[in-house]
Amino acid sequence: MKTSKDTGTGRRPGGRRLVVSVVASAVVVASAFTVTAWQKDDGKADSAKGDAVRTATAVVTRSDLSNARTLDGNLGYGRATTVKGGRPGLITWLPPTGATVKRGEPLYRVDNVPVPVFYGGTPLYRTLEARGTTGPDVKTVADNLRELGYDIGAQPAAGTWVTPEPATSEPVPSGTSSAVPASSAAPSPSATPVQVKRGDAVLTAALVAAVKRWQTATGMPATGVLGAGDIAVLSGAVRVDGVQAQLADAADGTLMTVTSTTKSVTVPVDPDEAGSMKRGDAVTVTLPDDSTARGTITAVGATVRTGDASSGDDTAGQPRLTVGIALRDTAAVRGLNSAPVRVRFTSETHKGVLTVPVGALLALREGGYGVQLPSGRLVAVKTGMFSKGLVEVSGAGISAGTKVVTTS
């Protein structure tokens, strides 16, 4: 009896051959029943050795096949970030756990003065007081005040020379010599000019005036000066995950942890399997009540971490990458803050291909595979993807609706 060999393409590109063993087992099982149906000289099947095999017929169908894997994940608000205070004083107000804080809203109060949230990537790292001060921290202030609806005036373009004024000087009117065009002569040696870089902003008189108006509206002293701890610069709106500080605690310590306001799913993945997962790929998330929600891969981590051995799960101590998933169906998780979920990843899909049950495959004596028609004639086929007991086939004489013999 001729040994069958797998010529299918059922594998996961870029990762482990997850389905090779499954496919091989399926083909061996199928061959154990059907490999005895070899072709005779007259093109008919020789069933002398297969009288005890129970057979049935199946219809060749056209359908979609895909290789998929389901992994365990966690629904939540993402990784928590620690918020620390940046100025001396005592905490006089803290938000409740679960609260959402947006741009311009107070995250906490120090000595009964609000510390509002600004969005950005550069926090205030110095006192912003002197006209002409230039830097990315000034841009954080300018961008947020503009988004909050304040008129900040025109900003000097990148490449412009700006001479910072002493902090105690009178405000410099907008458009005066505090900004010298880069094409003109450099300022006198006694000055300390700086050139505006791309991504910077300048503390102009108009911007200082906007700061004062905003301070008045938010209940802060209207000085036009901002210190390093006067605002909390975060990447966006946040949800208060937990509060560590208490009222009357010193304001320059750890205060709370915050997360994103959007629920998402994280999945720890074997690094070998992550190669077939790409940003933008669609996934299906199964929730604890067995309902499903659609999702999209938003990030595939580049840092390998070892699972926590104290967690008790099967992956403890094994290297893992974290895959992030955004949910399209947010209504499905409205009542959940956190939960274990199952995520179905599809690594490869063949659409509109001809399929037959794996049990219909015959290992031909001359090599390759074939299927047997009810008349007994064998038709050679080329195999493709194997998935869920079906195999992709193609070949002359095979089309949708063709009946073939299969094991029952």
Secondary structure, 3 states (H helix, E strand, C coil): CCCCCCCCCCCCCCCCCCCHHHHHHHHHHHHHHHCCCEECCCCEEECCCCCCCCEEEEECEEEEEEEEEEEEEEEECCCCEEEECCCCCEEEECCCCCCEECCCCEEEEECCEEEEEEECCCCCCCCECCCCCEEHHHHHHHHHHHHCCCCCCCCCCCCCEECCCCCCCCCCCCCCCCEECCCCCCCCCCCCCEECCCCCEECCHHHHHHHHHHHHHHCCCCCCCECCCCCEEECCCEEEEEECCCCCCECCCEEEEEEECCCEEEEEECCCCHHHCCCCCEEEEECCCCCEEEEEEEEECCCCEECCHHHCCCCCCCEEEEEEEEECCHHHHCCCCCEEEEEEEEEEEEEEEEEEEHHHCEECCCCCEEEECCCCEEEEEEEEEEECCEEEEECCCCCCCCEEEEEC
